[in-house]
Amino acid sequence: MPEHPSENTDETPRSSSEGQTVDFGQSGPERVEIFSGHALTTQEGNALAASVRTRVIALVGPIESGKTTLVLQLYEAFRKGRVQGCAFGGSRTLLGFEERCHLSRDESQGKTDDTERTKADAEEVLLHLRLLPPDAATAIDLAFWDLSGELFSAAGDSNEALEALPFLSTAYRVVMLLDGERLLDRAKRFSVRQQFFTLLRAAVEMGRFGLRTDIDVVFSKQDIVGKDERLSEAREFQRSIERECTERFGASLGRLSFHLIAARPEPDEGLRLLFQSWLNEKEASQVKPTTDYSRVLRQMDRFGARIS
Amino acid sequence: MKAERNALSNAAAMIGLAGAGKSTFLAALYHVAESGQVPRALKLARMPALREHLERIRRDWLELTPQTRTTSNVLDQNVLEILSSSTASMPLFFPDLAGERLTALVEERTCSLELASLIRSLDRTLLFIHPDKVVEAYSIKDATELAARLQEIGGDPSRQPAESNGIADIDEQHGDSGEVEWTAEMVSTQVKLIELLQIVEDLSSGLNKIGIIISAWDRVDTDSLQPKAWLARRLPMLSQYLDVLSLQTEIEVFGVSAMGGDPENDRDRLLALSPEDRIKVVGAKSLDPRDITAPIKWLIG
């Protein structure tokens, strides 16, 4: 870029005593607070949902399974252009996105793309995007609930911890991630599967998941899996998880779907299609009668009736 | 002055980050409206009672002298009483909000009660963007690829994007890990502008019209590229945001060259022209490209 802009862009601050001016600066003791721009707390998320109908996308999975990377890479894609024809329409958490993207940015002076891990004690847990699907007349608000890996493990270990998690019953979509890279490893793949099924079974038994729960089972990091010589073995293992999941839980849940995605280096077709599905309205046939409906209503009361 | 401002409805303001070209635009606007040298342009009904600031920036503009920056702790009160063919004289309050103050609004998330009160009164605004001041945020992958491309074409690969994104002294910001810690100052121009518009939208009770002024249009002017297309190419996320906002708010994009060229390198050619002939406005419905009042006509129309 040339150094000398042709429109003068000013060099010397002017004295405030000159001309027709009035002090609008920092001298007054009273200040007006502006929304922080950082990720939202559960309470702030509920306040947002009270003002605009918001779809919560709950991202659930163990440490480093790619939950945060998934949502950040979608945000990064919007910085460059529309995604699946969908336009970015604003966010209450722009600074939250920017801060989380920092480690993958050149300005961090890091050496490789990285994502800061979501801390277990983080109170700011929701990232917000307002989006306009192609040909739509109104925008859709998505709030991504990024459950830390530690809380995921705790919820697998105890009903009390599972019960304490907000949003699980009321989320528009629950996205359960299995780390594709770990599924390549014969020593680790069975424990990955066990963790996934443990949480799923406990949540169904406790009524946190039911016929109104739509779940996307996501096998992440396919950019790594696709280049590995153990690819066919990993694919077979992944298919066995899909079969088992459908057989054991298909009748107990709403929509159950399976996705292979790569968030890096750019969101691949799998992630883009998954994202697109979050913008679709639930079909009437998907909203089945549920035996735990009163419980769902209680939860909705607890976490804000407009969160869907 | 304050009483006069408070009596106005439909207040409009010029907003933008520091160095976006707001003062230069105001200087040329004041000159054209006062001199009456451009047919069909809006005209001043009478000279502003207080005009020291307006006259000073006008002189700077006429002489191609760099505008002094609107100071960070003052807000100029510019009331232009406009005559147009369709209306009787109409006072137009045109506060030139200091860019630094608006930048601080985004980065520090507080503002004075008086600034908040002024923003609350707005229902339309002109947002200024200077093409040379657009700061990008590059991913490590993008930066690596860019450095490789630069090396291929004989450029200087050591000039990494981080060097050009406005971070003055990154050494002071290194954390224990050797990585630079994040600050809101690092946020790219398009994200800052989206956030600025969101804050203004939030504090006011919604804007009816937003005019986007790409200043120094001579820097990017090509026959094939209209200002809206330039915006979509250079600031794609802001462009999407405005597209969605246009469902409820009227939005128009203008390219404005108030100087007509580079005041240093193109000085002799520019000084040979009459001041109003240096002006070029693109994207407006006006037939005369010298009519710098065209964005105002649209804004108050």
Interface residues (C-beta under 8 A of the other chain):
Chain A: M1 P2 H4 P5 S6 E7 N8 T9 D10 E11 T12 P13 R14 S15 S16 E18 G19 Q20 T21 V22 D23 F24 G25 Q26 S27 G28 E30 R31 V32 E33 I34 F35 S36 G37 E76 F78 R79 K80 G81 R82 A87 F88 G89 G90 S91 R92 L94 L95 E98 E99 C101 H102 L103 S104 R105 D106 E107 S108 Q109 G110 K111 T112 D113 R130 L132 A137 T138 A139 P265
Chain B: M1 K2 A18 G19 A20 G21 S23 T24 F25 L50 R51 E52 H53 R56 D60 W61 T65 P66 Q67 T68 R69 T70 T71 S72 N73 V74 L75 D76 Q77 N78 L97 A98 R101 L105 V106 R109 T110 C111 S112 L113 E114 L115 A116 L118 H130 D132 K133 A137 Y138 S139 I140 K141 D142 A143 Q160 P161 A162 S164 N165 I167 I170 H174 G178 E179 V180 W182 A184 M186 V187 S188 Q190 V191 I194 E195 Q198 I199 D202 L203 S215 A216 D218 R219 P236 M237 Q240 Y241 D243 V244 L245 L247 S257 A258 M259 G260 G261 D262 P263 E264 N265 D266
